[in-house]
Amino acid sequence: MHAISQMNCHSSAKCEILEANFCYPAFQCQLPTTSSSNRVVISRSELSLPNTKRSNGVVHSKMFETSVSSEASHKAQVQKLIDLLQLCAKEELLNEAKAIHGYILKSSFLDNNLLLVLNHVSHAYSKCSDFSPCQVLFEKMSEKNVFSWTGMIVGSIENEFSYDGFKYFHEMLDYGMLPDGFAYLAGLRLCVALGSLELGKIVHAQIVVRGFTSNVIINTSLLNMYAKLGDIEDSSLVFNSMSGRNTVSWNAIISGLTSNGLHMEAFNHFLEMKNRGFSPDVYTLVGVMKAVRNLGDIGKGKAVHELGLESNVVVGTALIDMYAECGALCEARAVFNSNFTNSGVNMPWNAMISGYTRCKCSLEALELYVNMCKKNVMSDIYTHCSLFDAIAELKCSKFLMEVHATVLNSEYDCLALSVQNAIADA
């Protein structure tokens, strides 16, 4: 009992030192700030949208007052609109997309060009997280092609309207539209989003009938779909039947095996991949390290580590996590110290803090967090959940209040169940 009392006193003293070094006002500078100054805004002059007027049904544009032919001018105008709509999609510029859409509706386009630009308007809307105008536009389009339908399927998935995506996929077939490779890729994504293995097998059957089974991208998407839906047997059958494989397909089967709990099989596929002359990339290493992490085999982990790429933040984070899970904290910290002590990215910091916490090295976790704050590395929900576990272990009440205040001032959902549970446990 006396020994335990001494240990608690020692931990309390250490906590007091940490708390003294934890400058909360200084830490506030790492919290993200929202500022409209970073938002891309396209003005009317930048859009080069002309003032238009109709005379005998003809739109007169000042956009291309050049000596080039009207056909070349029209082609250039269409391309400019497409480029702008792609920018709107990338930067999520909803109002600017609506302005371009309005201009298009007031202008004259050949039918094929009108369909082309409206497809891009639809894509821009779906990327702006506002699916309603996208759906309205689609319903009003007098002509549609495979690109139109595929865009609606993908947009439905990305905006979490997967059942609408199923409706669009079904309507596309009823419309008599033959899906192309991109449409089938969207269909396979839809199966995963819906969690429907039955639909996945129907789409697979269509892919076979349409003769797309020699396409390595579609085959990779197929095996990925089966793996994500828990049918690793069919996933492996697709992989084994592939006449041509690439690094992406190897990565997909390794990841699929790991996600289905077949960690040794995943590692064996990794070895086979290397033996067949394929060079592992970042995604390969991350996938196989998840398998090694779950196997708890540090020897296999070191063999993967020897392949390099530890300075890559994703690979390095996976290495730290793998070593920590195997209980090899010295190796984990060596990777961290060699590559990420001056990194402004929080992923490796989180992995190291989490590793310390899982291994009951709570004091080291808090010390690293203080260092993280001093270097103005932004913490997040994952950082704080690990911290609350460490704080609970050490019973540092003042530190708990400081970190809790940081959570309340952060931009992520501080009411998330994981955060609430961690705070309650602390």
Phi, psi and omega in degrees: 000319179299320180296319179295319179299317179297320181295319179296321178296318180297316179296320180297319179297317179297319179299319180298321178296316179298315181297325179293328181272353182270098183270098185299315178302322179293327182291333183299337182291344180275348180292139182292144176245143178262128180219132179288351182292338180271353184279136178282125177239128180259118178277168180299322179293324178290326177290336185059033176281122184281160165286136185239150174217149183257132175222113184057038177077006182253131178272124178262122183246141175264004185294323187233063178276074181232178183270002182288164182292156181297326180294315179294322179297317180296319179297318179295322179296316179299315181296322179296318178296319178298316179300317180293321179293325176294323176294318178300319179295316182294318185264002180056053182262084186294312182297321179293323177297320178295323178296317179294319178301315178299319178297318181298318182294335180268358185252168178254126178227149169297152186305316183292324178289323178297317178299319181299310183289326178293326174299321179287327174298314179301317179297317180297316178301314183295329179282344180270014178058031176227088190280341183300308179297331177296316180293319179298314179300314183299317181295331182274348182291123181286332177238142177222150174231184182301322179300319180299310182294317180299318179300321179289324178295312180296317179299321178298317180295311185292334178260012175063040171241057189297327179293327173296323177300320177297319179299316180293322179296317180294316180296323179301317179291318178296329180289349181086014181272123178278121180297144172260188182301320181294322179294321178292323175298318177296321179297321179292322174299321180297319179301318179294316181298323180277346184067031186252102176291325179300312178297323179301320180289328176294314178297320178301316180299319178296320179299319179295312181298321182280355175080030180264007187288348177272356182277115185296328180291316180293319178299319178296319177295324178297309182294328177293319178299312180299317181297316181292335179266010173084007179259074185290337179294310178292328176300315179293324178298317178298315181298314182292335180274353182289124178284329178236129178237155173227182182301323181296319180291323175297316178301320182295317181288323177297314179296318180297317178297317180297314182294340177259015173081008181262069190290320179293320177297322178297316180295321178295322176295324177299315178296318179296320178303313179295318181296333180272006173090010178274137181270120178298142176246191182304315184292326176299310184296319179296317180296314183287331178290332173296320178295314180297320178303315181285333175285334183068029184256098184293332178297314177295323179298318179293326178296321177291319180302323182296344180286348176092201180069014183293340179285343174293131188298324181288314179294315180300319178297318178296322177297313179302314181297318180296312180298317181297319180295329178277000179082009182264072185291329178297316178294320178298314181292328178296318177297316180297310183296326183285338190230335195230008181295335178249016180279135176274357179273134188275349184303308179295326176299313179300317181298319181290317178297315179297320179298315177299316182296316181297326181270013177064024174263064190294323180297317178296324178297316180291322178299318180292324178295318177299317178296321177300317179295317181298330181267009176057037174274130186289124175275164180215192184300325181289320176302311188289325177298319177294320182297317181297325176295318179293319180296320179298322180295320184266345181060047177266091187294321181294318178298321178301315181295321180296313182291322178299319178298322178297318179298316182295333180268358182275168184268345179280171185288099182289352177267005178304142185303321182297322179290315180302316180297318181295319179295317180298319180294326181289000000 
